[in-house]
Each structure stands twice: as C-alpha cells, then as structure tokens.
Amino acid sequence: MDMLYNSETFSVMHLQMQETEFLPSRPDVPVLARHGFEIVDKRSGKEVYLDGSWAEMFQLHIQAWQQNTPTQEEVEDTLEKYTGLAQ
C-alpha cells in the first residue's frame, strides 16, 4: 500500500499485491494480480475504490500529472469527480 497523495481534503492510496497469493481451496492456483486506488474525501467521509478499467483510467491521470505537474486545485478537482462515484 502506497500513499500517493495526502492533503487536508483528500487522500489517495495505491493498493497492490506484493506477493503471489493462491486460492484457499486450490493452493496450486495463483490469484490474478490486481491493483486499485482508494480515494477518500475527508470533508464528506466518502471513500471510493477504483479497480479494473476505472483504475486504468485513474492511472492515466497519474501519468499525466507526472509529466505536467498540476496545481493542487487541479488534482483535487479530478479527485472530487471520482469521489462523486461513491454513493
């Protein structure tokens, strides 16, 4: 688990498998490696977990931010859109 972003308003964690895991009922069958992102809106207490295609889309935002350093406002505007997915 890696903390990617932490402010007074939002936190973003990257969760990923560190080692190979196996199905409990079939110790010879590995579980597919998956990763995701947890975004927490500290103001509202909303949390959203992104995996699959949502995680891939969010990863594209992270890559863009690494190339063109955004302002805190730009980052938090994007994070607010994702936490809007939480019900």
Backbone as JSON, one array per atom type, in Angstrom:
{
  "sequence": "MDMLYNSETFSVMHLQMQETEFLPSRPDVPVLARHGFEIVDKRSGKEVYLDGSWAEMFQLHIQAWQQNTPTQEEVEDTLEKYTGLAQ",
  "N": [[0.85, -1.16, 0.0], [0.67, 2.12, -0.95], [0.94, 5.53, -0.19], [-0.19, 8.0, -2.22], [-1.09, 10.57, -2.39], [-1.86, 13.2, -0.17], [-3.75, 15.45, 1.5], [-5.38, 18.18, 3.23], [-7.91, 17.77, 2.37], [-8.2, 15.47, 0.67], [-7.16, 12.02, 0.34], [-5.11, 9.62, -1.27], [-4.58, 6.29, -1.94], [-2.52, 3.72, -3.22], [-3.19, 0.47, -3.84], [-1.81, -2.69, -3.97], [-0.96, -6.05, -4.9], [1.63, -7.6, -3.19], [2.97, -10.0, -3.13], [2.75, -13.29, -4.54], [-0.42, -14.7, -4.33], [-2.61, -17.41, -3.44], [-5.49, -19.37, -4.32], [-7.65, -20.2, -1.65], [-8.98, -22.67, -1.63], [-7.65, -24.05, -3.58], [-4.54, -24.45, -3.46], [-2.65, -24.62, -5.43], [-3.31, -22.92, -7.44], [-2.73, -19.77, -8.6], [-3.88, -16.5, -7.6], [-5.12, -13.93, -9.67], [-3.07, -11.12, -10.16], [-3.96, -8.0, -8.93], [-4.63, -4.53, -8.85], [-5.45, -1.41, -7.3], [-6.98, 1.77, -6.53], [-7.6, 3.76, -3.71], [-9.62, 6.38, -2.92], [-10.18, 9.0, -0.75], [-12.45, 11.33, 0.37], [-12.02, 13.63, 2.63], [-13.64, 15.6, 3.67], [-16.34, 14.89, 3.34], [-16.3, 12.27, 4.08], [-16.57, 10.3, 2.25], [-15.59, 7.4, 0.49], [-13.96, 5.86, -2.22], [-13.24, 3.02, -4.14], [-11.19, 2.2, -6.74], [-10.89, -0.09, -9.32], [-9.91, -2.36, -11.94], [-11.04, -1.21, -15.09], [-11.59, 1.39, -14.24], [-9.45, 1.91, -12.51], [-7.37, 1.8, -14.34], [-7.97, 4.03, -15.91], [-7.68, 6.04, -14.0], [-4.97, 5.73, -13.49], [-3.91, 6.76, -15.82], [-4.39, 9.48, -15.4], [-2.61, 9.92, -13.3], [-0.15, 9.41, -14.58], [-0.17, 11.53, -16.43], [-0.07, 13.66, -14.63], [2.49, 13.27, -13.65], [4.03, 14.03, -15.77], [3.24, 16.66, -16.4], [3.22, 18.77, -14.04], [0.54, 19.29, -12.0], [-1.57, 21.85, -10.47], [-2.53, 22.01, -7.0], [-5.23, 22.5, -6.86], [-6.14, 21.57, -9.37], [-5.6, 18.82, -9.13], [-7.26, 18.15, -6.98], [-9.76, 18.81, -8.0], [-10.05, 16.82, -9.92], [-9.97, 14.53, -8.26], [-12.28, 14.97, -6.8], [-14.24, 14.51, -8.7], [-14.01, 11.74, -9.02], [-14.66, 10.84, -6.43], [-17.26, 11.49, -6.46], [-18.44, 9.31, -7.52], [-18.94, 7.64, -5.45], [-21.57, 6.46, -3.35]],
  "CA": [[0.0, 0.0, 0.0], [1.47, 3.34, -1.05], [0.22, 6.8, -0.14], [0.18, 8.79, -3.38], [-1.48, 11.97, -2.21], [-2.5, 13.43, 1.12], [-3.95, 16.87, 1.81], [-6.44, 18.36, 4.22], [-9.18, 17.44, 1.74], [-8.22, 14.15, 0.05], [-6.01, 11.12, 0.38], [-5.15, 8.6, -2.33], [-3.69, 5.16, -1.68], [-2.4, 2.71, -4.28], [-3.16, -0.85, -3.22], [-1.39, -3.7, -4.93], [-0.45, -7.29, -4.33], [3.08, -7.59, -3.05], [3.49, -11.34, -3.39], [1.77, -14.17, -5.15], [-1.4, -15.32, -3.45], [-3.23, -18.58, -4.02], [-6.86, -19.64, -3.9], [-7.66, -21.02, -0.44], [-9.43, -24.04, -1.91], [-6.72, -24.66, -4.54], [-3.25, -23.81, -3.21], [-1.8, -24.7, -6.61], [-3.82, -21.96, -8.43], [-2.49, -18.4, -8.15], [-4.9, -15.48, -7.81], [-4.63, -12.91, -10.58], [-2.6, -9.9, -9.5], [-4.83, -6.85, -9.18], [-4.3, -3.34, -8.08], [-6.51, -0.42, -7.33], [-6.74, 3.03, -5.84], [-8.63, 4.19, -2.78], [-9.66, 7.84, -2.8], [-11.02, 9.39, 0.39], [-12.79, 12.74, 0.52], [-12.03, 13.81, 4.08], [-14.71, 16.52, 4.06], [-17.62, 14.19, 3.38], [-16.12, 10.91, 4.56], [-16.8, 9.35, 1.16], [-14.44, 6.63, 0.0], [-14.24, 5.1, -3.43], [-12.15, 2.12, -4.53], [-11.16, 2.03, -8.19], [-10.1, -1.2, -9.85], [-10.26, -2.66, -13.33], [-10.92, -0.12, -16.06], [-11.55, 2.66, -13.51], [-8.08, 2.07, -12.03], [-6.55, 2.09, -15.51], [-8.24, 5.42, -16.28], [-7.05, 6.89, -12.98], [-3.52, 5.61, -13.71], [-3.6, 7.71, -16.89], [-4.3, 10.8, -14.76], [-1.35, 9.96, -12.54], [0.94, 9.55, -15.54], [-0.22, 12.9, -16.95], [0.41, 14.54, -13.56], [3.93, 13.12, -13.53], [4.66, 14.75, -16.88], [2.87, 18.07, -16.31], [2.87, 18.95, -12.64], [-0.69, 20.08, -11.84], [-1.75, 22.57, -9.22], [-3.32, 21.27, -6.02], [-6.64, 22.67, -7.24], [-6.42, 20.66, -10.49], [-5.61, 17.45, -8.6], [-8.43, 17.95, -6.14], [-10.94, 18.82, -8.87], [-10.13, 15.48, -10.5], [-10.32, 13.59, -7.2], [-13.68, 15.2, -6.43], [-15.06, 13.83, -9.71], [-14.01, 10.32, -8.72], [-15.41, 10.55, -5.21], [-18.66, 11.64, -6.81], [-18.95, 7.97, -7.85], [-19.36, 6.98, -4.19], [-22.95, 6.78, -3.06]],
  "C": [[0.91, 1.23, 0.0], [0.57, 4.56, -1.01], [0.72, 7.64, -1.32], [-0.09, 10.27, -3.19], [-2.17, 12.1, -0.86], [-2.55, 14.93, 1.37], [-5.0, 16.97, 2.9], [-7.78, 17.85, 3.7], [-9.28, 16.01, 1.24], [-7.0, 13.33, 0.43], [-6.22, 10.06, -0.7], [-4.11, 7.54, -1.99], [-3.69, 4.25, -2.91], [-2.25, 1.37, -3.59], [-2.8, -1.87, -4.28], [-0.88, -4.92, -4.2], [1.07, -7.24, -4.29], [3.7, -8.95, -3.38], [2.38, -12.21, -3.96], [0.87, -14.78, -4.09], [-2.06, -16.47, -4.19], [-4.65, -18.73, -3.52], [-6.84, -20.53, -2.66], [-8.04, -22.48, -0.71], [-8.51, -24.79, -2.87], [-5.35, -24.01, -4.4], [-2.29, -23.88, -4.39], [-2.21, -23.68, -7.69], [-3.59, -20.53, -7.92], [-3.67, -17.49, -8.47], [-4.3, -14.44, -8.75], [-4.22, -11.66, -9.81], [-3.5, -8.74, -9.91], [-4.31, -5.68, -8.38], [-5.45, -2.36, -8.19], [-6.1, 0.81, -6.54], [-7.92, 3.32, -4.92], [-8.52, 5.71, -2.65], [-10.64, 8.18, -1.69], [-11.19, 10.9, 0.35], [-12.97, 12.98, 2.01], [-13.14, 14.74, 4.56], [-16.03, 15.79, 4.27], [-17.52, 12.79, 3.99], [-16.36, 9.86, 3.48], [-15.49, 8.69, 0.76], [-14.87, 5.93, -1.27], [-13.0, 4.27, -3.74], [-12.26, 1.91, -6.03], [-10.32, 0.82, -8.53], [-10.54, -1.43, -11.29], [-10.07, -1.45, -14.23], [-10.91, 1.26, -15.39], [-10.13, 2.93, -13.01], [-7.14, 2.41, -13.2], [-6.74, 3.55, -15.94], [-7.58, 6.37, -15.28], [-5.53, 6.87, -13.13], [-3.08, 6.57, -14.82], [-3.51, 9.14, -16.35], [-2.98, 10.94, -14.02], [-0.17, 10.14, -13.48], [0.99, 10.96, -16.13], [0.3, 13.88, -15.91], [1.92, 14.45, -13.4], [4.66, 13.89, -14.62], [4.43, 16.25, -16.8], [2.35, 18.34, -14.91], [1.64, 19.85, -12.5], [-0.66, 20.89, -10.55], [-2.55, 21.68, -8.27], [-4.8, 21.35, -6.38], [-7.02, 21.73, -8.38], [-6.51, 19.22, -10.01], [-6.91, 17.21, -7.84], [-9.73, 18.04, -6.92], [-11.14, 17.44, -9.49], [-10.56, 14.46, -9.46], [-11.79, 13.74, -6.79], [-14.61, 14.52, -7.43], [-15.13, 12.34, -9.43], [-14.8, 10.0, -7.46], [-16.89, 10.78, -5.4], [-19.29, 10.31, -7.2], [-19.46, 7.24, -6.62], [-20.79, 7.41, -3.88], [-23.17, 7.02, -1.6]]
}
